[in-house]
Amino acid sequence: MIEEPLVDLLASFRRDLRAEGRSDNTYRAYSQPVRFFADWLGEQGREPVLGELRRESIQEWLAQVANRLTKGTLRTYWVGLHRFCTWLVTEGELSAHPMAGMRKPAPSDPIVPVITDDELKAWIGACKGKEFADLRDEAIIRCLLDLGVRASEICATTTETVDFERDAILVNGKGGKIRLVYFSSKTGRALDRYRRARARHRHAHLAAFWLGERGAMTPDGLRWLVDKRAQIAGITGPTNPHRFRHTYAHDFLLNGGEGQTLKRLAGWSSDAMLERYGASGADVRAEVAARRLSRGDRV
């Protein structure tokens, strides 16, 4: 009996995830560790087939890669492979889950520093100009600051999902979850300036709201432009778009926003994400709260 290669099963796995409404990004996150595990089996002189997806093999592989991965990445690998095994059991390809009872690696995510007001001003100041890219980049950076959205959600914005009457953007988030996010007056002004410049762009016919030289803006293109403006501004430290999301969560909580409301605006389904993102400025918020209380000054 010829056993099916593990990577050949990924096409069916992807189809099942799509039927559940999962995004291609989710599929990539789940399938990557499966491919890495299959490659490792080949390096060990073993066939990367279904029969080799055994508990002992998985434990051996995880132990080896743990030496060169961060705890967060190791946890991601564990989750992806576990989800794949769960699907195999559900589909009847495996009679028992090979990772049943295996402890998930503990998360150890580094705390992302929040962006200071001076850095924000410098970031936006680096976009000053009248060229198309200047207007677009300022509008994007203001949206990252004001909306707390993911890079993929920014790039998925269309001309139909930006509502200038309500000062809001309809976001299609993870798992197909739809939510409204709201922008401030200054962000609205930047968006309007970009919209007028966009109307004269050679790719203006596209549905994508954010445009580049080759067409619709991609997450990689977004990361590049944010980093480029950071370099112009002389900003050090992390310059990826996700830092804005951490800063958004911190600012929201610092200014008295409710955690459950933040969950809805940010598109999170669990309190764990709220705690993770809120950790970035927890000490600052604790100090502000303590000084606001100042119980010793009241007696």
C-alpha positions in Angstrom: 0.0 0.0 0.0 1.4 3.4 -1.1 1.1 6.0 1.6 0.1 9.6 0.6 2.8 12.2 1.0 2.0 14.8 3.7 2.3 17.8 1.4 -0.2 16.2 -1.0 -2.8 16.3 1.7 -2.4 20.1 2.1 -4.6 20.9 -0.9 -7.5 19.1 0.7 -6.7 20.8 4.0 -6.8 24.2 2.4 -10.2 23.4 0.8 -11.6 22.5 4.2 -10.3 25.7 5.8 -11.8 27.8 3.0 -15.1 26.1 3.6 -14.9 27.2 7.2 -14.3 30.8 6.1 -10.6 30.8 7.0 -8.3 33.1 5.1 -5.3 32.2 3.0 -3.1 33.7 5.7 -4.5 31.2 8.2 -3.8 28.4 5.7 -0.2 29.5 5.3 0.3 29.7 9.0 -1.0 26.2 9.5 0.6 24.6 6.4 4.1 26.0 6.8 5.1 23.8 9.8 3.7 20.8 8.0 6.0 21.4 5.1 8.9 22.0 7.5 8.2 18.8 9.3 8.0 16.9 5.9 11.4 18.4 4.9 12.9 17.4 8.2 11.7 13.8 7.7 13.4 13.7 4.3 16.6 15.0 5.9 16.4 12.1 8.4 16.2 9.6 5.5 12.5 8.9 6.2 9.6 9.1 3.9 7.5 12.3 4.5 4.3 10.3 4.4 1.2 10.0 6.6 2.6 7.0 8.4 5.5 9.0 9.7 3.2 11.5 11.4 3.8 9.9 14.7 4.0 11.3 18.2 7.7 10.4 18.7 8.6 12.0 15.3 6.8 15.2 16.1 8.4 15.4 19.6 11.8 14.8 18.1 11.3 17.5 15.4 10.0 20.1 17.8 12.9 19.5 20.2 15.4 20.1 17.4 13.8 23.3 16.0 13.3 24.6 19.5 17.0 25.4 19.6 16.8 27.9 16.8 13.3 29.4 17.2 11.8 31.9 19.5 9.2 30.6 21.9 6.5 32.4 20.0 7.5 30.8 16.6 7.8 27.4 18.2 4.3 27.8 19.6 3.1 28.8 16.1 4.6 25.6 14.6 3.0 23.5 17.3 -0.5 25.1 16.6 -0.2 24.6 12.9 0.8 21.0 13.0 -1.8 20.3 15.7 -4.5 21.8 13.6 -3.5 19.7 10.6 -3.5 16.5 12.7 -7.0 17.4 14.0 -8.2 17.7 10.4 -6.7 14.3 9.5 -8.5 12.7 12.4 -11.8 14.4 11.5 -11.4 13.2 7.9 -10.6 9.6 9.0 -7.1 9.7 7.6 -5.8 9.1 11.1 -7.4 6.9 13.8 -5.9 8.8 16.7 -4.5 12.3 17.2 -0.7 11.9 17.4 -0.4 15.2 19.4 -3.1 14.4 22.0 -2.0 15.4 25.4 1.1 17.1 24.1 1.6 20.4 26.0 1.5 23.5 23.8 4.8 25.6 24.1 4.3 28.6 26.4 4.1 32.0 24.7 6.9 34.4 25.4 6.2 37.3 23.1 8.4 40.3 23.6 6.7 43.5 24.6 6.4 45.8 21.6 7.3 49.4 22.6 4.5 51.9 22.0 5.1 54.7 19.6 5.7 58.0 21.3 3.9 61.2 20.3 7.3 62.6 19.1 7.8 59.5 16.9 4.3 59.8 15.5 4.8 63.4 14.6 8.1 62.6 12.9 6.6 59.6 11.1 3.8 61.8 9.7 6.2 64.7 9.1 8.3 62.4 6.9 5.3 62.3 4.5 5.0 66.0 3.9 4.8 66.8 0.2 2.3 67.0 -2.6 3.3 64.0 -4.6 1.0 61.0 -4.8 3.2 58.8 -2.6 3.4 61.6 0.0 -0.4 61.9 0.2 -0.9 58.2 0.2 1.7 57.4 2.8 0.5 60.1 5.3 -3.1 58.8 4.9 -2.0 55.2 5.5 0.1 56.1 8.6 -2.7 58.1 10.0 -5.1 55.2 9.4 -2.7 52.8 11.2 -2.5 55.2 14.1 -6.2 56.0 14.2 -7.8 52.6 13.4 -5.6 50.0 14.9 -6.2 47.7 12.0 -4.0 44.9 10.6 -1.7 45.5 7.6 -3.8 43.0 5.6 -7.0 44.8 6.5 -5.6 48.1 5.4 -4.6 46.6 2.0 -8.1 45.0 1.7 -9.8 48.4 1.8 -11.8 49.2 -1.3 -13.3 52.4 -2.7 -16.7 51.0 -1.5 -15.6 50.4 2.1 -14.5 53.9 2.9 -17.5 55.9 4.2 -16.7 59.6 4.2 -20.2 60.4 5.4 -19.7 58.5 8.7 -16.0 58.9 8.9 -15.7 55.1 9.0 -14.2 52.2 7.2 -15.8 48.8 6.8 -13.1 46.2 7.6 -13.2 42.5 6.5 -11.1 40.9 9.3 -9.8 37.5 10.2 -12.3 34.7 9.6 -14.5 37.0 7.5 -15.6 39.0 10.5 -16.9 42.4 9.4 -16.6 45.5 11.6 -16.6 49.2 11.4 -13.7 51.3 12.5 -13.8 55.1 12.8 -11.3 57.8 11.8 -10.6 61.2 13.2 -11.0 64.6 11.4 -7.3 64.8 10.6 -7.2 61.3 9.2 -10.4 62.1 7.3 -8.7 65.2 5.8 -5.6 63.0 4.8 -7.9 60.4 3.3 -9.8 63.0 1.3 -6.6 64.5 -0.1 -5.4 61.0 -1.1 -8.8 60.2 -2.7 -8.5 63.2 -4.9 -5.0 62.3 -5.9 -6.0 58.7 -6.5 -8.7 59.8 -9.0 -5.8 60.9 -11.3 -3.8 57.7 -10.8 -3.3 55.3 -13.8 -4.8 52.5 -11.7 -7.8 54.5 -10.4 -10.1 52.0 -12.1 -9.2 49.3 -9.6 -11.4 48.5 -6.7 -8.5 48.7 -4.2 -8.5 52.0 -2.4 -4.7 52.0 -1.8 -2.6 52.0 -5.0 1.0 51.7 -5.9 3.0 51.8 -9.1 2.0 48.2 -10.0 -1.6 48.3 -8.9 -3.2 47.5 -5.5 -1.1 47.9 -2.4 0.1 44.7 -0.9 1.1 44.0 2.8 4.7 43.8 1.8 4.4 47.1 0.0 2.8 48.6 3.1 5.6 47.4 5.4 8.1 48.8 3.0 6.6 52.3 2.8 6.1 52.5 6.6 9.8 51.5 7.1 10.9 53.9 4.5 9.1 56.8 6.1 10.5 55.7 9.5 14.1 55.9 8.1 13.4 59.4 6.7 12.1 60.4 10.2 15.1 58.9 12.0 13.0 56.5 14.0 14.8 53.7 15.7 13.3 50.4 17.1 10.6 48.4 15.4 9.1 50.0 12.3 6.6 47.5 11.2 2.9 48.4 10.9 2.0 46.1 13.7 3.6 48.4 16.2 0.8 50.9 15.4 -1.7 48.3 16.5 0.0 47.8 19.9 0.1 51.6 20.3 -3.6 51.9 19.4 -4.5 49.4 22.1 -2.4 51.2 24.6 -3.8 54.7 23.8 -7.4 53.3 23.9 -7.0 51.8 27.4 -4.9 54.7 28.7 -7.7 57.1 27.9 -10.4 55.1 29.7 -11.6 52.8 26.9 -13.3 49.6 27.9 -11.5 46.3 27.1 -14.5 44.7 25.5 -15.1 47.7 23.2 -11.4 47.5 22.2 -11.9 43.8 21.4 -14.7 44.7 19.0 -12.8 47.6 17.3 -9.6 45.6 17.0 -11.4 42.5 15.7 -10.2 40.1 18.5 -12.3 37.2 19.6 -10.5 36.3 22.8 -9.4 38.2 25.9 -5.9 36.7 25.4 -5.3 39.0 22.5 -6.5 41.9 24.6 -4.0 41.1 27.3 -1.2 40.6 24.8 -1.6 43.9 23.1 -2.5 45.7 26.2 0.9 44.6 27.7 2.8 47.1 25.6 2.0 50.1 27.8 0.7 48.4 31.0 3.3 50.0 33.2 2.5 53.5 31.9 -1.2 53.0 32.4 -0.6 51.7 35.9 1.5 54.8 36.8 -1.2 57.1 35.3 -3.9 55.3 37.3 -1.9 55.4 40.5 -1.2 59.1 40.2 -4.8 59.9 39.3 -5.9 58.0 42.5 -3.2 59.6 44.7 -5.0 58.4 47.8 -2.3 59.8 50.1 -3.0 63.3 48.9 -6.6 63.1 50.0 -6.0 62.7 53.7 
